[in-house]
């Protein structure tokens, strides 16, 4: 099954997360199918901290991919930002 989840990157105490579509059998930080966006929780003021390619996200959901709870929360946050 394909899942849309976060893959951690970045340095120690400086997290950076890629939002990826991956096969659920692979490790969370390992192999993935496609990068759909990113989330930078430590982004300085004025720099983009969240980006999601909504067209690719809807494509993967159409293919039966499930989003993790955290990604669901971030996508709602992104949609709220885009509406403003």
C-alpha positions as CSV (number, residue, x, y, z in Angstrom):
1,X,0.0,0.0,0.0
2,X,1.2,3.5,-0.8
3,X,1.3,6.0,2.1
4,X,1.9,9.7,2.2
5,X,4.1,10.5,5.2
6,X,7.0,12.5,6.5
7,X,10.7,11.5,5.8
8,X,13.1,13.2,8.2
9,X,16.2,15.0,7.0
10,X,18.3,17.8,8.2
11,X,20.9,18.0,10.9
12,X,20.9,17.1,14.6
13,X,18.4,19.4,16.4
14,X,17.6,21.1,13.0
15,X,14.8,18.9,11.5
16,X,13.6,19.1,7.9
17,X,10.9,16.9,6.6
18,X,10.0,15.8,3.1
19,X,6.4,14.9,2.4
20,X,6.7,11.7,0.3
21,X,4.6,9.0,-1.3
22,X,6.2,5.7,-0.3
23,X,5.4,2.0,-0.2
24,X,4.4,1.2,3.4
25,X,6.9,-1.7,3.5
26,X,9.9,0.6,3.3
27,X,11.4,2.5,6.2
28,X,10.0,5.9,7.0
29,X,13.3,7.7,6.2
30,X,14.2,5.4,3.3
31,X,13.1,4.7,-0.2
32,X,10.2,6.6,-1.6
33,X,8.3,6.9,-4.9
34,X,7.8,10.7,-5.2
35,X,8.5,13.8,-3.1
36,X,5.2,15.7,-2.8
37,X,6.3,18.7,-0.6
38,X,8.3,19.7,2.4
39,X,7.9,20.9,6.0
40,X,10.5,23.0,7.8
41,X,9.4,23.5,11.4
42,X,12.4,25.7,12.3
43,X,12.1,28.0,9.3
44,X,13.0,31.6,10.2
45,X,10.4,34.3,9.9
46,X,9.7,35.3,6.3
47,X,10.9,32.0,4.8
48,X,8.5,29.3,3.5
49,X,8.0,26.6,6.0
50,X,5.5,24.4,4.2
51,X,4.9,23.5,0.6
52,X,2.6,20.8,-0.8
53,X,2.0,20.0,-4.5
54,X,-1.7,19.6,-4.2
55,X,-2.1,18.2,-7.7
56,X,0.3,15.3,-6.9
57,X,-1.3,14.7,-3.5
58,X,-4.7,14.3,-5.1
59,X,-3.3,12.0,-7.7
60,X,-1.8,9.7,-5.1
61,X,-5.0,9.8,-3.1
62,X,-6.9,8.8,-6.3
63,X,-4.5,5.8,-6.6
64,X,-5.5,4.7,-3.1
65,X,-2.7,6.2,-1.0
66,X,-3.5,7.0,2.7
67,X,-2.1,10.0,4.4
68,X,-0.5,9.8,7.9
69,X,-2.3,11.8,10.6
70,X,0.6,14.3,10.7
71,X,0.5,14.9,7.0
72,X,-3.3,15.3,7.1
73,X,-2.9,18.0,9.7
74,X,-0.2,19.8,7.7
75,X,-2.3,19.6,4.5
76,X,-5.2,21.3,6.3
77,X,-2.8,23.9,7.5
78,X,-1.4,24.5,4.0
79,X,-4.9,24.8,2.5
80,X,-5.8,27.3,5.2
81,X,-2.6,29.3,4.3
82,X,-3.4,29.2,0.6
83,X,-6.9,30.4,1.1
84,X,-5.7,33.7,2.8
